[in-house]
Amino acid sequence: MLPAMSRLGVMLSQRLPIIQWLPKYTSEDAVCDVIAGITVGLTLMPQAIAYAGLAGLGAQYGLYSAWVGCLVYIVFGTSRQVSIGPTAMLSLLTFTYTHQLNADFAVLLCFVSGCVELLCGVLRLGFLVDFVSVPVISGFTSAASITIASTQLKGLFGLKFSSEAFLDTWEAFLSHISETRLWDLVLGGISITVLLALRKLKDLRIGPPSDKDTHKFVHGLFWFVSTGRNALVVLICSITAFILYQRGMIPFILTGDIVSGLPSLAFPPLSTELNGRVLNVFEMISELGSGILIVPLISISSNVAIAKAFSKGARVDATQEMIALGLCNILGSFSRSIPVAGAFSRSAVNNVSGVRSTLGGLYTGVMIVLALGLLTPYFFFIPKCSLAAVIMVALIFMVDYQIIKPLWKSNRKDMVPLLSTFLACLFLGVEKGLLVGIVVDVLILLYFNARPNISVHSVESEPKYLVVQPRGSLVFPAVDFLRETVIAQVNESKHAASALVLDCAYVPHTDYTAAQGLAALVKDVKIHGMQVVLLNAQDPVVKSLLAACPELRVANSYEHVSQILSEDPVMIELGTYLQSLNKDVH
């Protein structure tokens, strides 16, 4: 009974992380979480409105998506820094899969994505994240950032056109550039300039170093203004637009009316009307296509990556992050949320703000709820160009150009999946580009598994022999390459080698097909009058190879190899013959 209760306690502490830290929670932790939660809320509010427009939906959907995930992650999340909510990447993907549909499809995409993420967590599939390499994620993130920034050109220039892909956006932008609204461009340009300047404000040091109190106060004020720069710029632009609106002037394109209040909590839409036709849930999922897999994959990858970035080397429970993210999306869909995940920019703000636990999300969520209930009438006056500026400035720093130099120095072949993903995302679309990157990465992985590094050298002391040392698993794609390499070396060998020594010190395992191929290699080598000795092989490898080739000799050191090769060849053949007779009798 007690062991069962103990296991239950361990499982609950793993799957409900709040149980671990809540008993140790202090009033000092609470103060830090309040400050961090409010600071993140100021960052999230304008972002949520902007990302809803990026997803092709009304601004209220960004706010609907910004509060439930914060609350759910408090209980199930493992990283105190992660801030759950709408992100630029997921908003772009939501637009990609739902822009020709209606809002019901975006909400259903959120629900289905959550189910997929939760299922991956329940089945402990956290290891699947490891199959998407860093170069692929980097190429995808950089290309998606450029694509998203390009879609904001129409808001920045005050243009009206519809486009989907990167090339379509630029083609449409260039064809409509003559319709630029001057005051939108001026306000958008000023917003970008101010945002970039405020971003650097936190790094300024003013006052004599000896005056520590003044220095600390000024630096704290600068940091707060710099951190809340998005909300500050949007607020100033909105006040400007409001004053001009009261005087009968509307020089900017405004956000317009936003549905106020919280949405009524309801089960995600399982049917909808589209173009005069009623679709059931299966037809809706069919319309979403590959989005039901791509969106969860990106969500999981980004969430785990952010958690790892702030873990300071500690282990990140990817399975629990999948469960937490899945529940955030499933429960969020009941409040008309679009797909959500952790955002790196907000998580960085959370970290710098000194957050102590995931309870900081409570205060962020409360701010969004208050905004929905009290502030939505004032969101009418937010200029779209200011929201475009917020998105574009955030995305400038998501282009991961810094990875190129270390990749070039360490392993240039990793540039192939990076560039393949980047270019494919730009010219084929982000969802197809990601698939291209993964396929290229897998092909490279398979190629190098099929072409393991094989070193060959000869031992000139008596008895003379060739040593072949493969590095890596000997599996079926690699065995033909090994055979060709060995036979070529045997044919080119100018000395009278009496044997071939297969050094398997760096071979962790092999499979049946490879064992059969090595048995054929033994026969090929025997034609040249050479015997084969297996050296330094692990027990599973020895058993696999001896099952396919019983006459194979096994040695555990080079001295043992010399001893085997010094034996009388006639006696060796006789021993092999007697061994085969004994096997037939049994």
Salt bridges, closest charged atoms under 4 A:
GLU28 OE2 - ARG356 NH2 3.17
ASP29 OD1 - ARG356 NH1 2.61
ASP104 OD1 - ARG336 NH1 3.03
GLU164 OE2 - HIS99 NE2 3.06
ASP184 OD2 - ARG181 NE 2.76
ASP317 OD2 - ARG15 NH1 3.42
ASP414 OD1 - LYS413 NZ 3.68
ASP524 OD2 - ARG483 NH2 2.74
GLU567 OE1 - ARG553 NH1 3.40
